[in-house]
């Protein structure tokens, strides 16, 4: 499994299990890079893919946060339509 996929899976599990509620801050790129012993760019890719999938919202200067349930459902539906 690619390293960025491991990070994605970790964050996904935290959000989907409810351990991290809506709007819970996700660790920074630097913190994830250190925690998983990867480059910051690898952590960045994981966060960006989660944002593209609608699981997190990234805001420059504020951070990355778990997304609301309604938004996640919308993004899942859009993804299913394109597959």
C-alpha positions in Angstrom: 0.0 0.0 0.0 1.3 3.4 -0.9 2.3 5.6 2.1 -0.2 8.3 1.2 -2.9 5.7 1.2 -2.0 4.7 4.7 -2.5 8.3 5.9 -5.8 8.5 4.0 -7.1 5.3 5.6 -6.0 6.5 9.1 -7.9 9.8 8.7 -10.9 8.2 7.0 -11.3 5.7 9.9 -11.1 8.5 12.5 -13.8 10.5 10.7 -16.1 7.7 9.7 -16.0 6.1 13.2 -17.1 9.3 14.8 -13.9 9.6 16.8 -13.4 12.9 15.0 -16.7 14.8 14.8 -17.7 17.3 12.1 -15.3 20.2 11.9 -12.6 18.4 14.0 -9.2 19.7 13.0 -7.0 17.2 11.2 -3.3 17.1 11.8 -1.2 19.4 9.7 0.9 18.2 6.8 4.0 18.5 8.9 2.5 16.6 11.8 1.3 13.8 9.6 4.7 13.6 7.8 6.4 13.2 11.1 3.9 10.7 12.5 4.0 8.5 9.5 7.7 9.1 8.6 7.0 10.4 5.2 7.7 13.6 3.3 5.4 16.6 3.7 4.4 16.2 0.0 3.2 12.7 0.7 1.1 13.9 3.6 -0.2 16.8 1.4 -1.3 14.3 -1.3 -3.3 12.3 1.2 -5.0 15.4 2.5 -5.7 16.7 -1.0 -7.2 13.4 -2.1 -9.5 13.4 1.0 -10.5 17.0 0.2 -11.2 16.0 -3.4 -13.4 13.1 -2.1 -15.3 15.5 0.2 -14.1 14.0 3.4 -12.2 17.0 4.6 -12.2 20.7 4.0 -8.9 22.5 3.6 -8.7 26.2 4.3 -5.4 28.1 3.7 -4.2 29.6 6.9 -6.8 27.8 9.0 -6.1 24.1 8.5 -7.9 21.0 7.5 -11.1 19.9 9.1 -13.5 16.9 9.0 -16.3 17.7 6.6 -20.0 17.7 7.5 -22.0 14.5 6.8 -24.2 16.1 4.2 -21.3 17.3 2.1 -19.6 13.8 2.3 -22.9 12.2 1.1 -23.1 14.7 -1.8 -19.5 14.0 -2.9 -20.0 10.2 -2.7 -23.0 10.5 -4.9 -21.1 12.6 -7.4 -18.3 10.1 -7.4 -20.6 7.2 -8.0 -22.2 8.9 -10.9 -18.9 9.4 -12.6 -17.8 5.7 -12.2 
